[in-house]
Amino acid sequence: MEVAENVAVGTMVERVLASDADEAGTRNSRIEYLLESNELDMFSIRRRTGEFSCVTPVLLCRSRGR
């Protein structure tokens, strides 16, 4: 995923989608999303929709020597 520098906090930057083969509307067909690793605390994900949003300003990161 690429995110432009200085994106405003709260901006949706990506959406993930999943599907389930169980009968729609049942407990077994419900899909929820979560971030397992968010070391920089830069993004949040809406549990029901899979929408990623910025929770802190996104700053340009550069590797040394590049």
C-alpha positions in Angstrom: 0.0 0.0 0.0 1.3 3.5 -0.9 0.1 6.6 0.9 0.8 10.1 -0.2 2.9 12.2 2.2 0.9 14.6 4.4 -2.4 12.9 4.0 -4.9 14.4 6.5 -5.7 12.5 9.7 -8.9 10.5 9.2 -8.5 10.1 5.5 -9.4 6.6 4.2 -6.4 5.4 2.2 -7.3 1.7 1.4 -10.0 -0.8 1.7 -9.6 -4.6 1.9 -12.4 -7.0 1.1 -13.0 -10.6 2.1 -15.8 -13.1 1.4 -17.1 -16.2 3.1 -18.8 -19.2 1.6 -21.2 -19.7 4.5 -24.9 -18.7 4.2 -25.2 -14.9 4.2 -26.6 -13.3 7.4 -25.4 -16.1 9.7 -22.9 -15.8 12.5 -20.5 -18.0 10.6 -20.5 -15.6 7.6 -19.7 -12.4 9.5 -16.3 -11.0 8.6 -14.4 -8.6 10.8 -11.0 -7.0 10.1 -8.1 -6.1 12.4 -4.5 -5.0 12.3 -2.2 -7.5 13.9 0.9 -5.3 13.6 0.6 -1.6 13.7 4.1 -0.7 15.1 4.0 2.9 13.9 0.4 3.5 15.1 -0.2 5.3 11.8 -3.3 3.5 10.7 -6.6 2.2 12.0 -9.0 -0.2 10.3 -12.8 -0.2 10.6 -13.7 -3.6 11.9 -16.8 -4.1 9.8 -15.8 -2.4 6.5 -12.1 -3.0 6.1 -11.3 0.7 5.6 -7.8 1.8 6.5 -7.6 5.4 7.8 -4.6 7.6 8.9 -4.6 8.3 12.6 -1.4 10.3 12.6 0.2 12.5 9.9 2.0 10.4 7.2 5.5 11.7 6.8 7.9 10.9 4.0 10.4 8.2 5.2 13.7 7.8 3.4 16.3 5.2 3.7 19.9 6.3 4.2 22.1 5.7 1.2 19.2 5.9 -1.3 
